[in-house]
Every structure is written in C-alpha cells, then in structure tokens.
Amino acid sequence: MLGRVADRDSDLTAPEPGPTAEELLTRVGTGDRDAFGELYDQTSARVFGLVRRLVVDPAQAEEVTQDVYLEIWQAAPRFDAARGSALAWMFTLAHRRSVDRIRASQASRDRDLRIGVRDLEVPVDTVAEAVEIRVEHERVVDALGGLSERQRECVSLAYYGGLTQSEIADRLGVPLGTVKTRLRDGMIRLRTALGVTT
C-alpha cells in the first residue's frame, strides 16, 4: 500500500513534459511569439555555449546569439523536421553566424594592421642617403670621363638636358642615325664602366 501511495505522490509531483523543440519551432514558423519564448528558454543556454566556444569574446558571443535568434524567428517557416532536429538546425545557424563574426573581426584586424603599417613613418638616415648619392654621382662622372667627347655630349644632352634623339640631332646639326649610334655606344661604355650587367 505504501508503494501505491508513493507512486501516486510521484505522479502528482512529476512535471508534465513540454513541447519538443521541433514542435516549438514549427509553431514559431507560424508567428507564435509564445512558442518563440519557450524555444528561447529551452535552447538559449546551449546555443550561447556553442557560440561562446567559437567566438571566445563574451560580448561578441552575446551579440551573435541575438543575431542567431533573430534569424531563427525569420527563418523558422523554412525549418523541415524531416531533414533534421530543430536543435541541429539552430546549431547550424549559430555556427554560420559565429564563423561570419570571426571572419569579419579578422578582416577588421587585418585592415587596421595595413593602415597602421602604411601610416608608420620609417626613420630615414639622411646622412647615409646623401653619402650614397654623392658616391654614385662621382662614379657616373668618372664613367662619363671615359667616353669620347661626342658620346659624352649626346649622353649629357639626352639625360641631363632631357632632349630627344631628334632634338639632339637638330641642336648638333648631325644626322639622326649618328646621334643614335653615339648614344648606343656611349651607353654600352657607361654600363661597362659602372658594372651594370642588364
């Protein structure tokens, strides 16, 4: 008899099973706000846990979880219980949203890094740069000294004067072919003198 009383008491205190997540999600698909509240209460801790493991930052995880539930509300009519459980469908949405947030955060960090590197002023050693320019200038002057006077004249008018081959020919009163030959031969001798291989 005590056994029957205990069974009867346990029947009185046992909670009634609530609707499944699939049933709730189907009702949410029809616009049932109460079902959405129940679904949220039933699943939010697990969805947030998944998002938190992926996103890591708690504040961003909360934002992503809100986005997931907004998407659940909007996409619930497309849920098909024949294709999988409601929780698996919701986890898929949560995973996608989390990955999107991670990628967006990474892209933002990469963009900030590129801008930071671009705006970073690298100190320039002006003394070393000036010495290098002076040494190079002296090498060019020495190399020009090794040219014939006519080659040096054509090269100087072309590179220091900025004249074209035709303008040099007009200024010197010589045929264009002669200017081209002097420039070509002068450049070959300069390359050799300066040790330029290309």
C-alpha positions in Angstrom: 0.0 0.0 0.0 2.8 2.4 0.8 4.2 1.6 -2.7 0.9 2.7 -4.3 0.8 5.9 -2.2 4.4 6.7 -3.3 3.5 6.0 -6.9 0.5 8.3 -6.6 2.6 11.0 -5.0 5.3 10.8 -7.6 2.6 11.1 -10.3 1.4 14.3 -8.7 4.8 15.9 -8.5 6.2 14.8 -11.9 6.2 17.7 -14.3 4.3 17.3 -17.5 6.6 17.0 -20.5 6.6 20.2 -22.5 6.6 20.6 -26.3 9.7 19.5 -28.1 12.0 21.9 -29.8 10.7 20.7 -33.2 7.1 21.4 -32.2 8.0 24.9 -30.8 10.0 25.7 -34.0 7.1 24.7 -36.2 4.8 27.0 -34.2 7.4 29.8 -34.4 7.2 29.4 -38.1 3.5 30.4 -38.0 4.4 33.6 -36.0 3.7 32.2 -32.5 5.5 34.5 -30.1 4.8 32.4 -27.0 6.4 29.4 -28.7 9.4 31.5 -29.6 9.8 32.5 -25.9 9.5 28.8 -24.9 12.0 27.8 -27.6 14.4 30.5 -26.4 14.1 29.4 -22.8 14.6 25.8 -23.8 17.6 26.2 -26.1 19.4 29.6 -25.5 22.0 28.2 -23.0 23.1 25.5 -25.4 23.2 27.9 -28.4 25.1 30.5 -26.4 27.5 27.8 -25.3 28.3 26.9 -28.8 28.7 30.5 -30.0 30.9 31.3 -26.9 33.2 28.4 -27.7 33.7 29.6 -31.3 33.7 33.4 -30.8 35.5 33.5 -27.4 34.8 37.1 -26.6 31.7 37.1 -24.3 30.3 40.4 -25.5 30.5 39.4 -29.2 29.1 35.9 -28.3 26.0 37.6 -26.8 25.6 39.7 -30.0 25.9 36.7 -32.2 23.4 34.7 -30.1 20.9 37.6 -30.5 21.5 37.5 -34.3 21.0 33.8 -34.3 17.6 34.0 -32.5 16.6 36.8 -34.9 17.4 34.6 -37.8 15.5 31.7 -36.2 12.5 33.9 -35.9 12.7 34.9 -39.5 13.7 31.6 -41.0 11.5 29.3 -38.9 9.0 28.8 -41.7 11.8 27.1 -43.7 12.6 24.5 -41.0 11.9 21.0 -42.1 11.8 18.4 -39.3 12.2 15.6 -41.9 15.7 16.9 -42.7 17.0 17.0 -39.1 16.3 18.0 -35.5 15.4 21.6 -34.5 18.5 21.8 -32.3 20.8 20.7 -35.1 19.2 23.3 -37.4 19.6 26.0 -34.8 23.3 24.9 -34.2 23.9 25.2 -37.9 22.6 28.8 -37.9 24.7 29.6 -34.8 27.8 28.1 -36.3 27.4 30.1 -39.5 26.8 33.3 -37.7 29.9 32.7 -35.4 32.2 32.0 -38.4 30.9 35.1 -40.1 31.7 37.2 -37.0 35.2 35.6 -36.7 35.9 36.4 -40.3 34.6 40.0 -40.0 36.8 40.5 -36.9 39.8 39.1 -38.6 39.3 41.3 -41.7 38.9 44.3 -39.4 42.2 43.5 -37.6 44.0 42.9 -41.0 42.7 46.3 -42.3 43.8 48.1 -39.1 47.2 46.5 -39.4 47.6 47.5 -43.1 46.6 51.1 -42.2 48.9 51.1 -39.2 51.8 49.9 -41.3 51.0 52.4 -44.1 50.9 55.3 -41.6 54.1 54.2 -39.8 56.9 56.7 -40.5 60.1 54.9 -41.0 63.1 57.0 -40.0 65.4 57.8 -42.9 69.1 58.1 -42.5 69.6 61.3 -44.5 73.4 61.3 -44.0 73.8 57.8 -45.3 71.5 58.6 -48.2 73.4 61.8 -49.1 76.7 59.9 -49.0 75.3 57.2 -51.2 74.0 59.7 -53.8 77.4 61.6 -53.7 79.4 58.3 -54.3 77.1 57.3 -57.1 77.4 60.7 -58.7 81.2 60.5 -58.6 81.1 57.1 -60.2 78.9 58.4 -63.0 81.1 61.5 -63.5 84.2 59.2 -63.7 82.4 56.9 -66.2 81.4 59.8 -68.3 85.0 60.9 -68.4 85.8 57.6 -70.1 83.6 58.4 -73.1 84.6 60.3 -76.2 83.7 63.9 -76.3 80.9 63.4 -78.9 79.4 60.4 -76.9 79.6 62.4 -73.7 77.9 65.4 -75.4 75.0 63.2 -76.7 74.5 61.4 -73.4 74.6 64.6 -71.4 72.0 66.3 -73.7 69.8 63.2 -73.5 69.9 62.5 -69.8 70.7 65.9 -68.2 69.1 68.1 -70.9 66.1 65.9 -71.4 66.3 66.2 -75.2 65.0 63.5 -77.6 67.3 62.0 -80.2 65.8 64.2 -82.9 66.3 67.3 -80.8 69.9 66.4 -80.2 70.4 65.8 -83.9 68.9 69.3 -84.7 71.0 71.0 -82.0 74.3 69.4 -83.1 73.5 69.6 -86.8 74.2 65.9 -87.4 72.1 63.1 -88.8 69.7 61.3 -86.5 71.5 57.9 -87.2 74.7 59.4 -86.0 73.1 60.5 -82.7 71.6 57.1 -82.2 75.0 55.4 -82.7 76.8 57.8 -80.4 74.1 57.2 -77.7 74.2 53.5 -78.1 78.0 53.2 -78.0 78.2 55.7 -75.1 75.6 53.7 -73.1 77.5 50.4 -73.7 80.7 52.0 -72.4 78.9 53.5 -69.4 77.4 50.1 -68.5 80.7 48.5 -68.7 82.4 51.3 -66.6 79.7 51.2 -63.9 79.5 47.4 -63.8 75.8 47.2 -64.9 75.0 43.8 -66.3 71.5 44.3 -67.6 
